[in-house]
């Protein structure tokens, strides 16, 4: 029975899984089977066998068992992948916390697929992007020559940019650039920006492909920007080690004052409360950002260059990692 790999439903995780599948195909010539939402970039590539009916949200739905049974009836073994690891906690070792590895997300997905050897930290070339008929996107593409994209907020507290800081960044940029706001339609609306919150993934890719650069925290849009060769100024939370999401060519800013407990796997930022009110991201200052923007004006971004890591096969088994996630300490139960 052939494994059918799927992961979280987020943009970044799926892009990194797609990049891992690309590495698999380039080395073996075999097309791995990938499941997920009708994800725009999955549908555009012929180096995978895409199964659109298997995603984490469908597995979690009331018809989840039917979805799994259907996949098995078609000859696939559904295999959930996550790039994080797990440490079981003393004294009873019955529950765990999630941990970070030392590899890039792409490398870790390769390992969990069972792939070993040289991994290229990159995405398959994106060709012939087809934007939707969105009038806001047309305005941005047709009338704006100097575009910078920004995101406010974030899905996790430890990598969420405060609206007050984001607005100050816009004020630094808006005299020279048209500032386009991307992200969720739930994000705080920033003043003096062209509002493209909540647009389709292919539309976000189109405007990022046109933009001078993207600025925001670690998340799906930093991976999406890299996939279309848009450089990023990343406001980097130290709750995650930099190696997880580092791309040659980007610039990274972290706060001077941070605790570093989570990146060293002493705490779990996704499931355990923060002792210091997330200063790992909150303490990045506008003066730091202003200084870095000045460097970008004079020096530009770093060259892309080759980015290679080596994977050691560590294949996932069925839904095992999903069940381990269910057994992760909650906020109320967390202890160390």
HELIX and SHEET records of a PDB file:
HELIX    1   1 UNK A   11  UNK A   28  1                                  18    
HELIX    2   2 UNK A   40  UNK A   43  1                                   4    
HELIX    3   3 UNK A   56  UNK A   59  1                                   4    
HELIX    4   4 UNK A   64  UNK A   73  1                                  10    
HELIX    5   5 UNK A  105  UNK A  113  1                                   9    
HELIX    6   6 UNK A  135  UNK A  143  1                                   9    
HELIX    7   7 UNK A  157  UNK A  159  5                                   3    
HELIX    8   8 UNK A  163  UNK A  173  1                                  11    
HELIX    9   9 UNK A  201  UNK A  210  1                                  10    
HELIX   10  10 UNK A  220  UNK A  227  1                                   8    
HELIX   11  11 UNK A  242  UNK A  244  5                                   3    
HELIX   12  12 UNK A  279  UNK A  282  1                                   4    
HELIX   13  13 UNK A  286  UNK A  299  1                                  14    
HELIX   14  14 UNK A  320  UNK A  326  1                                   7    
SHEET    1   A 4 UNK A  48  UNK A  51  0                                        
SHEET    2   A 4 UNK A  32  UNK A  35  1                                        
SHEET    3   A 4 UNK A   2  UNK A   6  1                                        
SHEET    4   A 4 UNK A  76  UNK A  80  1                                        
SHEET    1   B 2 UNK A  85  UNK A  88  0                                        
SHEET    2   B 2 UNK A  96  UNK A  99 -1                                        
SHEET    1   C 2 UNK A 117  UNK A 120  0                                        
SHEET    2   C 2 UNK A 308  UNK A 311 -1                                        
SHEET    1   D 6 UNK A 194  UNK A 195  0                                        
SHEET    2   D 6 UNK A 178  UNK A 182  1                                        
SHEET    3   D 6 UNK A 147  UNK A 151  1                                        
SHEET    4   D 6 UNK A 213  UNK A 217  1                                        
SHEET    5   D 6 UNK A 232  UNK A 235  1                                        
SHEET    6   D 6 UNK A 251  UNK A 253  1                                        
END                                                                             
